[in-house]
Structure formats: structure tokens, C-alpha cells
């Protein structure tokens, strides 16, 4: 392993996440007094669980295992993209974090962003489901290309960039699904199940390749210190299987839940009353 790679718990990540939590708690408390039905305890619990998941993947001592086991590395990415990102969005982070900042900034920044045409246009592109899907697929496939993967393993800086890319891609991917308050829905909820189903395809291709290719794809794990009696190829096969199982449940379970919700008699009755 290159001496440049830092495997200890990243203190900066821990400090940054603690700061974010404190700002969120301040904003949640202030908004809770005026919007008790919107900012429920459930949103607070979701945000805290998401931050805790993010810390477990990036800032805890367990994060160092990703240099010894590809399975741990894969679990780290899955924790960031399929657990931390949607839970954080369920906590309505945008408006809550804004209100947790100093009052002058909390009042002026949203107004400036909403009145700035380039910012509004860029925001419309960024939250477009097609862009979100492509960004997520590009992050997953791109960082598993052997050249980029090995770069992240050799360099601590590039490893941090990799984590940031996966987190950003996770936020973008889940944005059209969660549609965090107070953002506006940009597409029909009927498109969400198809969006989630299509998102499993690039992950399925990658996981199948890692599981069945019959050779070690990433040279780093050939020379890595083995913590368990598992060969590099067996480790790679476990990583591929883990990706396939987790992505299948993380994407198709909410797709099924949304479909059932949309087909529920109560929802159809409410829709008929509106019409």
C-alpha cells in the first residue's frame, strides 16, 4: 500500500459532520415551532440516521477496511449511496440547514438563489431525473474502472474525491424519488418505479462482471493484507454479490411501495374527488 494513503479515522470528516448536525438541530428547532406538522421527529431521526451512516462509511475506524477487502469497499459505497443519501434527503435538509445558519444569511441566501436566473436554470437541469440517473450511473461505473479504482486506492486525496462523488451522486439520484420538502415535484410519481428499475441495470451488469469474470480485476487487492482467510477472487465475488443484493432491495423495494401507494383505493378515491 502506498504510504500516501491514510487509513486512520478521518478526523476532518467527523468534525465536519458534527458541525452539520449542530446547524441542522438549530434549524430544526426554529422551524419546528412554526411548522410542527412538517418537520416531525421522523424527519429529525431520518437525518440523524443518514449522517450516522455517512460517518460509519467515511469517518469511523471501520472505513479503513476498504483497503483490505473489496467487499468492505463495496459496502462503503452502498452505505453512502443507498442508505445515507436518501435518509438525509428525508430529513428536509435544505430549508432546515438554511434556517440553522445565522439569520442574516438564512434570509438573504435563498432569496438571492431564487432570483438569480443562472442558478435557477442550473438547478432545473441538476434535479432533472435524466441528469440524476446519468450522474449516478457514471459515478458507479466510472469509479469501478480499474484505472480510476487503483488511483483512489493509491492516493488519499483521490480517495476523498471518490467518496465525495458517490455522496453527491447518491443525493442527486434520490432527489427525484424523495423530492425533499420544500422542492416541487417535476414529474409524475408513476415515473419513479421505472426510474428505480432502470437504475438497477448498470449495477447488475457491474456486479455480474465482478462475480463471474473469474479473475481479480483490481491488482490492489492481490497485495493487500488479508484480514480473513478469503482469497482476492472470493472477496471480489462476495463484493459483486453484495452489490447485486443491496441494490435490488434498495431500489426495487421503494419502487414496489410507491406502486402500491399509487394503486391504493384511497388514493384513487382522493384523485377522483379532486377531478
N, C-alpha and C positions, 0 to 999 in steps of 0.2 A: 504494500500500500504506500502511496506517495506520502511523504511527511507533511505535505501541504494540507492534507485532508484533516479536518478537525472532527473527532468522533465524540467528544465530550458533550454534555448537555449545553446547548447554545443559550447562554445567559441573556443575550440581547433579545432573543425570541420570547423568553419568559417575561422579561421586563416590559417589552412592547405589548404583550397580551394582557398583562396586569393593568397597564395604562389604559388600554382599550376597554377593559371590563369596568374600570372606575368611571370612565367617561360615560359608558353605556348606563351604568347604575344611576348616575346623576341625571341623565336624560330621561331614563325610565321613571324615576321618582317624580320628576317635574311633570311629565306628560300623564302619568298615572292619575294625578289629582284632577286633571281636566278630561281625560279620555279613559276612564276606568274599564269600559267595556271593550276597548280596542287593544290597549296594552295590558293584557291579562298576565297573571302569574305564569300561564303556559308559555307565553312569548319570552318571558324572562328565563324560564327553565330551558327553553329551546336554545336561546342564545348562549347561555352559560354552558350547556352541554356541547354546543358546537365549538366554542372556544376551548373547552377542556379536550375535546377530540383533536383539535388542531395542535394544542400543546403536546398531547401524547404522541402525535406523529412527528412533530418538528422540534420540540424543546425538551422532551423527557429523556432520561438515560436510555430508555428502550429504543430511541431513534437511532442510536449508534449501531444497532443490529443490522441495519440495511447494508452495511459494508461487508458483513459476513454471510448473509443469506439473501438470495434473491426473493425468497418468499416474504421475508420481513420488509424488503424494499417495496414489493408489490403491495403488501398490506398497508404500508405507509401511504402510498399514493391513493389507494382505495379509501383509506380513512379520511384523507384530505378532501377528495372529490365527492365521495358518495355519502359521507356522514357529516363532516364538519361544515361544508359549504351549504347544504340545504337547511341544516339546523340553524345556522347563523342567519340565513335569509328569513326563516320562520319567525325570528325574533324582531322583525321590522327594524333592521339596524340603521338604515339611512336616516330617517327622521329622528330616531332615538339618539343616535350619536351626535347629530347636529345640535339637538337640544341639550346634550351633555357638555358641549363646549361653552366657552364664555359667551354671555348673552349678546354682545355686540356682533360677534362672528356668527352666532347661530341665527340671528335675524337678517344679516346682510348677505351672507354667502348663498343661501337658497334663492333669494331674490335676484342676485346677480346671475346665477347659473340659469335660472328660468328665463331671464330677459336677454341672454346672450345667444343670438341665432346659431353661431358655430357650435356652441355647447349643446344646444337643443338638437341640432341636426346630427351631431356625433352620437348623442345619447340614443336617438331613434335607431341609428344603424347598429349600435352596440347591443341593444336589447332585442334586436330583431331575431326571431327564432332560428332563421337560417344561419345568421352570423354566429349565434351562440353554439349551434350544433357543430359548425365547421371549426370553430375555435377549440371546442372540447376534443373533437376527433384529431385535430392537428397536434394538440398537446400530448394526447395519449400515444399516438403513433410516432410522432416526431422524437419524443424523449426515449422511446424504446428502439430507435435506430441505433445499432451498435456504436457508431462513432460518437453520437451525442451522449449516449448512455455512459460510455467509458470516460468521456470528458467530465461528466458530472461526478463520476467516482474518483477521478484523479484530482479535481480542483474543488476546494471548499467553496470558493466564490460561485462557481458554476453549479454546485450542488444547491446553494441557496437560490440561485436563479431558477433552477428546476422546480424547487418547492413552490416558489412564487408563481411560476407558470401554471402548475397544477391547481393551486388555490384559486388563481384568477379564472382559469378555465372552468373550475367547479362552480364558482359564483355565476359566471356567465351561463353555463349550461342549465343550472337550476332556476335561473331568474324567470324564464318564460313559464316554468312549471309552477313555482311557488307564487310568482307575481307579488313580491313583498309590498305590503302596505307602506306608503300610500301610492305606489305606482299604479298606472292604469293598465287594464288588460288590452293587449294589442292583437289578440287573435282568439278564435273560438276555443273553448275548453275541449271540444271534440278533437282538436288537433294535437292535444297533449299526449294521448296514448300512442298515436302514430309517431310523434317526435321521440318518445321514450323507446319505442320498439326499434326505430331506425338507429338510435344511439347504441344499441347493443351490438350492432353488426360489426363495426370496426374493432370493438373489444373482443368479440367472438373470434374474429379472424386472428388477432394477435394472440389470444390465449390458446387457440388451437395450434398455432405455429409453435409457441413455446412448449406446449405439452407433447406434440407428436413429431417434431422435427428430428429428434434422435441425436442431436449434437448440442454441445454447450455454445450458446450464442454469444455470451458476454465473457471475454477472457479474464476479466477482473476476478470472477468467482472461481476460476481454476486455481489461483494462487492465494485466495483469501483464507484466513484462519478459520477452520471448521469448528463450530461450537457443538455440533451434534454429529452423530455417525450417519451423515447423509452425504451422498456424492453430489458434485455440482449438477449433474444431469437430473438426479432425483429432485434436488432443490428446485431446478428450473421447471420440472414437470408439476411440482406442487404449486409453484407460483402461477403457472398457467391455469391450473385447476381452480385456485383461489380466485383469480380474476374472473373466470367464467361464472363461478357460483355467485360471487358477490354482486357482480354487475347484473346478472339475471334477476336476482331478488331486488336489488336496489332500484332498478329501472322498471321492471315489469310489475312489481307489487303496487307501486303508486299508479301505474297505468291501469291496472285492473280496478283499483279503488276508485279512481276518477270515472272510469267507465260505468261502474256500478252506481256511483252517485248520480251521474248524468241520466241513467236509465231508471232511477228510482221513481215510483209513482208520485211521491210527494213533490219532487222537483218538477215533474211533468205537469202536475196539477197547478203548481205555482206559476209555471210558464204559461199555461192556458189562461189563467186568471189575468195575467198581465196583458196577453194578446186580446 
